[in-house]
Amino acid sequence: MKTTKKIKIGIGAVLIIILFLFFHYNLPRTAVVQISGTDIKRMDKAVDVITRCRGRENPWFS
């Protein structure tokens, strides 16, 4: 092989290694998380809102 071809292959290999190391360092790792605080109070019927607010001013049905 000629010397210039060896230099081109060496530079290419170095660039590939640098690119690999860059992505290995910057890409996110897998993290195990626990989701909490997502409970929602369920209100199925608007009738419940009306009956609970009876006798008071109702802001939804003014």
Secondary structure, 3 states (H helix, E strand, C coil): CCHHHHHHHHHHHHHHHHHHHHHHHHCCCCCCCCCCCCCCCCCCCHHHHHHHCCCCCCCCCC
